[in-house]
Amino acid sequence: MQELDMIKKAFSSLVFYHYFFSAFLALPFVINLITLFTYKNFVALNKKIWYVMPLLFFLIAVSALSGLNLLAMQHNFTSLKVIAMSFYLGFVLFGEIYRIRLLKVAIRTNEEAMLEYVKKAKILYFLDLLGFILVFFGSKSAI
């Protein structure tokens, strides 16, 4: 009986860990949106977004790995919540890769391309933040 209580305690601790670090996932999106709406020049814009990127990738990695641990303990791979969280993390990850590729092209071209990059980055970060709100608060009831 004591072993079962320890397993339940470990699982609930892991759920807390997953939610705790996943809750901070919105922070880089908010910072980058504020940066995109208040930039003075493109160099400062890229520098600020560049310094937030490691935080974003760290939070994606922690969320994904803690989620995989929960999946391994739970054996529930077909849950709608699990599918939504997986899709969301994939969307964020591939969205960041897409944004970086857009930036590489825009830097080499002209100001019009950079303005288009800023417009697409705003849309991407808004969608990331909206997706976070939907997935995080939609799955807040127990895993």
C-alpha positions as CSV (number, residue, x, y, z in Angstrom):
1,M,0.0,0.0,0.0
2,Q,2.8,2.4,0.8
3,E,4.4,1.8,-2.6
4,L,1.1,2.8,-4.3
5,D,1.0,6.0,-2.3
6,M,4.6,6.8,-3.3
7,I,3.8,6.2,-7.0
8,K,0.7,8.5,-6.7
9,K,2.8,11.1,-5.0
10,A,5.5,10.9,-7.7
11,F,2.9,11.2,-10.4
12,S,1.2,14.2,-8.8
13,S,4.6,15.8,-8.4
14,L,5.4,15.2,-12.1
15,V,2.0,16.7,-13.1
16,F,2.8,19.8,-11.0
17,Y,6.3,20.0,-12.5
18,H,4.8,19.8,-16.0
19,Y,2.1,22.5,-15.4
20,F,4.6,24.7,-13.6
21,F,7.1,24.9,-16.4
22,S,4.4,24.9,-19.1
23,A,2.8,27.9,-17.4
24,F,5.9,29.9,-18.3
25,L,5.6,29.0,-22.0
26,A,3.5,32.1,-22.6
27,L,6.2,34.5,-21.2
28,P,8.5,34.4,-24.4
29,F,5.4,35.0,-26.6
30,V,4.3,38.0,-24.6
31,I,7.9,39.4,-24.5
32,N,8.3,39.0,-28.2
33,L,4.9,40.5,-29.0
34,I,5.7,43.6,-26.9
35,T,9.1,43.8,-28.7
36,L,7.4,43.5,-32.1
37,F,5.0,46.3,-31.3
38,T,7.5,48.7,-29.7
39,Y,10.7,48.2,-31.8
40,K,12.7,51.3,-32.9
41,N,14.9,49.6,-35.5
42,F,15.4,46.2,-36.9
43,V,18.8,45.5,-35.3
44,A,17.4,46.1,-31.8
45,L,14.3,44.0,-32.7
46,N,16.3,41.0,-33.8
47,K,18.7,41.3,-30.8
48,K,15.8,41.2,-28.3
49,I,14.0,38.3,-30.0
50,W,17.4,36.5,-30.3
51,Y,17.9,36.7,-26.5
52,V,14.4,35.3,-25.8
53,M,14.8,32.3,-28.1
54,P,16.9,30.1,-25.7
55,L,14.2,30.6,-23.1
56,L,11.5,29.6,-25.5
57,F,13.4,26.5,-26.7
58,F,14.2,25.5,-23.1
59,L,10.5,25.7,-22.1
60,I,9.5,23.7,-25.1
61,A,12.0,21.0,-24.2
62,V,11.0,20.9,-20.6
63,S,7.3,20.8,-21.4
64,A,7.8,18.1,-24.0
65,L,10.1,15.9,-21.9
66,S,7.9,16.2,-18.8
67,G,4.9,15.4,-21.0
68,L,6.6,12.3,-22.3
69,N,7.3,11.2,-18.8
70,L,3.6,11.6,-17.9
71,L,2.7,9.7,-21.0
72,A,5.0,6.9,-20.0
73,M,3.5,6.7,-16.6
74,Q,-0.1,7.0,-17.8
75,H,-0.1,4.9,-21.0
76,N,-2.8,7.2,-22.4
77,F,-1.5,8.2,-25.8
78,T,-4.9,8.7,-27.4
79,S,-6.3,11.3,-25.0
80,L,-7.6,14.4,-26.7
81,K,-5.6,16.5,-24.2
82,V,-2.4,14.7,-25.1
83,I,-3.0,15.1,-28.8
84,A,-3.8,18.8,-28.4
85,M,-0.7,19.4,-26.3
86,S,1.5,17.5,-28.8
87,F,0.1,19.4,-31.7
88,Y,0.6,22.7,-30.0
89,L,4.2,22.0,-29.1
90,G,4.8,20.9,-32.7
91,F,3.2,24.1,-34.0
92,V,5.3,26.3,-31.7
93,L,8.5,24.5,-32.6
94,F,7.9,24.5,-36.4
95,G,6.6,28.1,-36.2
96,E,9.9,29.2,-34.6
97,I,11.9,27.4,-37.3
98,Y,9.7,29.1,-39.9
99,R,10.2,32.5,-38.3
100,I,14.0,32.1,-38.2
101,R,14.0,31.1,-41.9
102,L,11.9,34.1,-42.7
103,L,14.3,36.3,-40.8
104,K,17.4,34.9,-42.7
105,V,15.8,35.8,-46.0
106,A,14.5,39.2,-44.8
107,I,17.8,40.3,-43.5
108,R,19.5,39.8,-46.8
109,T,16.9,41.6,-48.9
110,N,15.3,45.0,-48.1
111,E,13.3,46.9,-45.6
112,E,10.0,45.8,-47.2
113,A,10.9,42.2,-46.5
114,M,11.8,43.0,-42.9
115,L,8.4,44.7,-42.5
116,E,6.7,41.6,-43.9
117,Y,8.8,39.5,-41.5
118,V,7.6,41.6,-38.5
119,K,3.9,41.3,-39.7
120,K,4.2,37.5,-40.0
121,A,6.1,37.2,-36.6
122,K,3.3,39.2,-34.9
123,I,0.7,36.8,-36.4
124,L,2.8,33.8,-35.4
125,Y,3.3,34.9,-31.8
126,F,-0.4,35.9,-31.5
127,L,-1.4,32.4,-32.6
128,D,1.2,30.8,-30.3
129,L,-0.3,32.8,-27.4
130,L,-3.9,32.0,-28.3
131,G,-3.0,28.3,-28.7
132,F,-1.3,28.4,-25.3
133,I,-4.4,29.8,-23.7
134,L,-6.6,27.3,-25.3
135,V,-4.4,24.2,-24.5
136,F,-3.2,25.2,-21.1
137,F,-6.5,26.3,-19.6
138,G,-8.5,23.7,-21.6
139,S,-6.4,20.9,-20.1
140,K,-6.1,22.4,-16.6
141,S,-8.6,19.8,-15.3
142,A,-6.6,16.8,-14.2
143,I,-4.5,14.9,-16.8
